[in-house]
């Protein structure tokens, strides 16, 4: 029996991905340019515009609530 917790790392399927910052919707291959972070166990996606505008905070591993 495996006692490790099940941490799902599923990629989004056919559903739309929404930017956690501005609400933009990614469709199809557009998601390739998006980034994500895991904050408090929740995966948050960010469009390329929001990611570029906040790259220093992302690289500094600040939660999105700080930027």
Buried (B, 14 or more C-beta within 10 A) or exposed (E): EEEEEEEEEEEEEEEEBBBBBEEBEBEEEEBEEBBBBEBEEEBBBBBBBBBEBBEEBBEEEBEBEEB
